[in-house]
Amino acid sequence: MSGMTNGIRKNNRIFIKEANLYIGKLFECNKGKVNKIDLYETKENDKEYLYDKGSGNFHLLPEKDNFYKISDEINTIMKIIKIQLEEKLKEVNDKNIEYKRTNRVGGNLYYKRNPEGFKGGHLFAYIRVIKDNVPYDLMPIRFYIDDNNNDDTVNCILKSYQFSKGEIEKSYRYYPLSPDSDKSRGTKELMYYNPDTSFKDTDKIVEEFLKFVIEN
């Protein structure tokens, strides 16, 4: 995949020099509990495709067995959310707000890896709504920065929602500093937000997302 860059080893951890961040931990949220899972790494030539230089986005992947399982769960939920969101948008009567729906729910992923490859998948799927020409995204994964001990690390929770506002480049600059819902970072024009909603509560997450769009 063009634009992807390998991290370097620093203090026996993966360090992304451009972002000045260490690769942290990967988690999966199940029934309200957040559990650490193994991060996928190829051993040959230390090829961790974890950071996209072009967009400034991180891509923390689980081991292959978990990759497809979690991807399928995300795909199922996102399809439900898309249908519910489209219905809710029909009820919006605020004439000062114009919504445009996009079909970006797929979020297909292709990583060429040796000797085994990841093909397809929906870990980085998102749903987008446009208000006043500004994009608002609903994502089924949550990134945050942990700045404990003065060693900033980027971490990811799969199956835990995150919202964003604006066309965000170098997204790591705006990741919240905590996985909690009351911790956010950014500007009025560019921001991430962590809602406090369980993964399978699709009705509630649609309501929270629309509230986020309307109020921001």
C-alpha positions in Angstrom: 0.0 0.0 0.0 1.7 3.2 -1.1 2.4 5.8 1.5 2.8 3.4 4.3 5.9 3.6 6.4 7.7 1.3 8.8 8.4 2.2 12.4 11.9 2.0 13.8 12.9 0.2 17.0 13.6 2.5 19.9 14.0 1.2 23.5 12.7 -2.2 22.1 9.4 -0.5 21.0 8.1 0.8 17.7 8.7 4.5 17.3 7.1 6.6 14.5 9.6 9.4 14.1 7.4 11.7 12.0 4.7 11.7 14.6 7.1 11.5 17.6 4.9 8.7 19.0 5.5 5.2 20.2 3.1 2.5 19.1 1.2 1.6 22.2 -1.5 -1.0 22.9 -4.4 -2.5 21.0 -7.6 -3.4 22.8 -11.0 -4.9 22.0 -14.1 -3.8 23.8 -16.5 -6.7 24.6 -19.6 -6.3 26.7 -18.3 -3.1 28.3 -14.9 -4.6 29.2 -11.8 -3.5 27.4 -9.2 -6.2 27.0 -5.7 -6.0 25.6 -5.2 -8.1 22.4 -2.0 -8.9 20.4 -0.9 -6.4 17.8 0.0 -7.9 14.5 3.6 -7.6 13.5 5.5 -9.2 10.7 8.9 -10.5 11.8 10.7 -10.3 8.5 12.6 -7.0 8.1 10.5 -5.5 10.9 7.6 -4.5 8.5 4.9 -3.0 10.7 2.5 -1.1 8.5 1.2 1.0 11.3 1.4 4.5 10.1 0.3 6.1 6.8 2.7 8.9 6.0 0.4 10.5 3.5 -2.6 10.9 5.7 -1.0 10.9 9.1 -3.3 8.1 10.2 -2.4 5.1 12.3 -3.5 1.6 11.6 -3.1 -0.8 14.5 -4.1 -4.3 13.4 -4.8 -7.3 15.5 -3.5 -10.8 14.9 -5.0 -12.4 11.8 -7.6 -14.6 13.5 -8.9 -11.6 15.5 -8.7 -9.4 12.4 -11.4 -11.2 10.5 -13.6 -11.9 13.5 -13.6 -8.3 14.7 -13.9 -7.0 11.1 -17.1 -9.0 10.6 -18.6 -7.8 13.8 -17.8 -4.2 12.9 -19.3 -4.6 9.4 -22.5 -6.0 10.8 -23.0 -3.1 13.3 -22.0 -0.4 10.8 -24.6 -1.6 8.3 -27.3 -1.4 11.0 -26.1 2.1 12.0 -26.2 3.3 8.4 -29.8 2.3 8.0 -30.9 3.8 11.3 -29.0 7.0 10.7 -30.7 7.5 7.3 -34.1 7.1 8.9 -33.2 9.6 11.7 -31.9 12.1 9.1 -35.4 12.2 7.6 -36.7 13.5 10.9 -34.3 16.4 11.1 -36.3 19.6 10.6 -33.7 22.3 11.2 -33.7 24.3 8.0 -30.3 25.8 8.9 -28.7 22.4 8.7 -28.3 20.6 5.4 -27.2 16.9 5.7 -25.7 15.0 2.9 -25.2 11.2 3.3 -22.3 9.3 1.9 -21.8 5.6 1.3 -18.5 5.4 3.1 -19.6 2.5 5.4 -17.4 0.0 3.7 -13.9 1.1 4.6 -12.3 -1.8 2.8 -8.7 -2.5 3.8 -6.0 -4.1 1.8 -2.5 -4.7 3.3 0.0 -6.7 1.3 2.2 -8.6 3.8 4.7 -11.3 3.5 4.4 -14.2 3.9 0.7 -13.9 4.8 -1.7 -11.1 3.8 -4.7 -9.3 5.1 -7.3 -8.7 2.4 -10.6 -7.0 2.8 -11.9 -6.1 6.2 -13.8 -3.2 7.9 -11.7 -2.2 10.9 -11.3 1.3 9.6 -14.9 1.7 8.2 -16.7 5.0 8.9 -20.0 6.7 8.2 -19.9 10.3 7.1 -22.5 13.1 7.3 -22.0 16.6 5.8 -23.2 19.8 7.5 -22.5 23.1 6.0 -19.8 21.5 3.8 -18.1 20.1 6.9 -17.6 16.4 7.3 -18.6 14.5 10.5 -17.5 10.9 10.8 -18.7 8.1 13.0 -16.0 5.4 13.5 -16.2 2.0 15.2 -12.6 2.3 16.6 -11.2 4.7 19.1 -7.6 6.2 19.0 -6.1 8.1 21.9 -2.7 9.3 23.1 -1.3 8.1 26.5 1.2 10.6 27.7 2.2 8.8 30.9 5.9 8.9 31.9 6.6 11.5 29.2 6.6 8.7 26.5 3.7 9.5 24.3 2.0 6.4 22.8 -0.8 6.0 20.4 -3.4 3.3 21.4 -6.5 1.9 19.8 -9.7 0.3 21.1 -11.6 -1.8 18.5 -15.4 -1.8 18.8 -15.4 1.4 20.7 -16.9 4.5 18.9 -15.3 7.8 18.1 -16.6 10.9 16.3 -14.7 13.4 14.3 -15.3 16.8 12.8 -13.5 18.3 9.8 -11.1 17.1 7.2 -8.4 16.1 9.7 -4.8 15.6 8.4 -2.1 14.3 10.7 -4.9 12.9 12.9 -2.5 12.0 15.7 -2.3 15.7 16.5 -6.0 15.7 17.5 -6.4 12.3 19.1 -7.9 12.6 22.6 -5.5 12.3 25.5 -7.7 9.6 27.2 -10.0 6.8 26.1 -12.7 8.4 28.3 -15.7 10.3 27.0 -14.9 13.5 29.0 -11.5 13.9 27.5 -11.2 15.6 24.1 -8.6 17.6 22.2 -8.7 19.7 19.1 -10.2 23.0 17.9 -13.7 24.2 17.1 -13.1 23.3 13.5 -11.1 20.0 13.9 -11.9 17.6 16.7 -12.3 14.0 17.9 -14.9 13.0 20.5 -15.3 9.8 22.5 -19.0 9.0 23.1 -20.0 6.9 26.1 -22.1 4.3 24.3 -21.7 0.5 24.1 -20.8 -1.1 20.8 -24.2 -2.9 20.2 -26.4 0.0 21.3 -26.9 1.3 17.7 -30.0 3.4 18.5 -28.1 5.4 21.1 -25.0 5.8 19.1 -27.0 7.3 16.2 -28.7 9.7 18.6 -25.3 10.7 20.1 -23.8 11.2 16.7 -26.6 13.4 15.5 -26.4 15.4 18.7 -22.6 15.8 18.1 -23.2 17.0 14.5 -26.0 19.5 15.5 -24.1 21.0 18.5 -20.7 21.3 16.8 
